[in-house]
Structures are given as structure tokens and as C-alpha cells.
Amino acid sequence: MKTIKHISLALVLAVTTILSSCSSDSSGGGGSAAAGTIKAKAGSTNFTSLTQASYASMQGGMLVIQGSDATGKAIQLVIAGATEAGTYTISDDNAISVVGSYTEVNLGTFDSTTWAAPYENSGSVGTITISEITATAVKGTFNFTGKNQEGTDTKAVTNGSFNVNFQGN
């Protein structure tokens, strides 16, 4: 019986060691979002978009990255003139050049609340980092603090990452 316990303990330690040595690379690539999704934490709520409701597009020189989930939540990121990898600051100094928003829709009443960044006198409230952009897809990370469009409360959107295809790809 002692032998079985020792073998079991050794097996658990071996598996734990193997699993702990396999970590995701959050310093490069597109963060931890699975292909075709946007992932983040909005306040205390985890958000992962549906692949069929997530995409990127170039509209009038604006890179738009957006995704929605099945519960009425959505994230949208907009960067004017983004055609290459780099970090873009969300700040009232940049006005509408770099924007992040998080929306919650009550699916019963269709009332919605949106927290957007930047906002008046916000200063620097986040970043969007594009780690890879090709003709077919865009990957990167983001974080921002948005202000409720109907009040004064703010919501931090943290640990954000995206890995989405351009529409039509």
C-alpha cells in the first residue's frame, strides 16, 4: 500500500512539474486570446467574445477590432491609421485617434451601458498594442479604464487580448 502511495505521489509531482513548465507567452504574440476571439476582464467580469461575432476591419483609415459574447457584452477598439505593429496610447491628448469601449446590454430590456476611453480630462487611460498585423488578421493586447457615458463611474478593462481575422477572411 505504501508503494502505491509513493508511486501516486511521484506521478502527481511529475505531472505538476510538466504542467507548470508549460506556460503561455504573454510577452509576445497576441496575448492569450484564442484564434478568432477577444478576451479581457471588465471590472470583475471575465469576457470572451464569440468567434462568429468577432472581427477586424479597416474603415476610412481606421482599424476597428470588435467582438461580442452571447450575454450582451461587447468590446470595441479603434485606432486611426494603424497599419503596423506598435503600441498606441488611449489618451484625451489623442482625442478620437485611439479609442476603447466596453458595452453591456440587458437582453431583456435592451437597455445598454457603455464605458468609453478616452473621456474629457482623462489623461492617459490605457494602451492598445498590436503585436502582429497581416492582410488577413490582427493580434495584440490592450487595457483601458472607460467612463460610463451616462454617469461618473469608471470600469477598468484589463488583461485584454485579441486574435481576430479581418472581415472576409
N, C-alpha and C positions, 0 to 999 in steps of 0.2 A: 504494500500500500504506500509506503514511504517513497518507493521508486517511482510510482505513478505521479505522486505529488511533485517530486523533483523534476521529472520529465515535463510535467504540465507547466511548472514554474519556468523552466528553461525555455519552453516553447513560447510562453507569453512574453518573456523578456526579449526573445529573438524577434518576434513579430512586432513588438513595441519599438524596438530599435530600428527595424527596417522601415516601419511606417513613419517614425519621427525623422528619419533621414530623407524622406521624400517630401519636399515642400514645394509650394508653388513659387514661381519667380515673380515677386511683386515689384521688383526694381526696374524691370524692363517689360517689353511686350505690352499687352493691353490690360494689365491688371488681372483680376480674377473672373471677369465676366466670361461665361461660356459663349461659344460662337453664336451669333445672332441675337445677343441679349445686351441689356443694360442692367447693371446691378449697383445698389447703393443702400445706405441706411439713412432714412429720413426721420430725424428725431430718434425715437426708439423703435421705429418700424422698418423691418427689412423689406427691400423692394427688389424684385427681379422681373423684368419685362418678358412678355411672351415673344417668341421668335417671329410669329406671324404678325406681331404688332410693333416690330422694331425695325428701324431703317435709318439710313443717312441719305441726304440729298444735297445737291448744290442748287440753290435758288437765288438768282440775281447776285452772284458772288458771295453768297452766304452759305457756309456749311451748316446744315441743320441735322442734328442727331436726336432722334426721339424714340421713345418706347413706352408702352402701356402694359399693365397687367390686367387680369380678369376681374379685379375688385374695384376698378375705377381710379387707380393711381397712375400717374404718368410723369416722366422726366423729359425735359427738352433742353438741349444745349445748342447755342447758336454762336458761330464765330465768323465775323466778316473777313473775307479774303484768306481763309485758312486753306492753303494748298500743300503744305508740307508739315513734317513733324516739328513739334515745338511746344512750349508752354505759353498759354495765353491767360492773362490775369483778368479776373472778373472784378471790375472796379468802376466807381462812378466817374473816374477820370477817362475811362474808355467808353462811357455812355452806353450806347447800344451795340458796340462793336463785339463784345463778348458777354453773353447772357446765359444764365442757368435758371430753370424754373422747375418746381415740383408742384403737381396738382393732385388733389383728392376730390373725387366726385362721389356723392352719395347716389348710388344706383337706384334707390327707391324714390328719391325726390328730384334727382338731377341737379341739386344744389352743389356748387363746387367752391373750393378754396384753393387759391394759388399763392405760393410763396416764390417770389422772384428776386433775382440778384443781377445787377446791382440795383440799388434804390437810392433815393435822394440822401446825400450826406453819408453814404455807406462806407466810403473809403474802399480799400481792397478787401473783398469778402470771399475770395476763392480763386481757384485756378482750373483750367482745363488743359490737360497735357495730351497731345496727340503723339503717340509713340510710333504709329505706322499708318500711312495713308497711301492707298493704291487706287487704280481706276475702278476697282470693284468693292473695296472695303476700307473701314477706318477702325483703329483700335486706340485705346488710351485710358486715362484715368481723370477723375475730377472730384472736386469738393466745393461747396459754397454754403453760405448762410443766406437764405432768402427771407424777405419780409412779406407778411400776409398783405395782399392787395386791399383788403377791407379793414385792416386794423393796424395794430402796432406790434404784434407778436412776430417773432422770427423762428425759423426752423433751420437747423444745421443738417445739410445733406453731406454725409461723409462716406469714406471708403468706396467712392464711386468708380466704376469702370465700365467701358463699353467695348464691344467687339461686334460691329454691325456691318452689313452689306449696304452698298448704295442701291437705291430703288432700281429694279430692273435686272439686278444681278443675283 
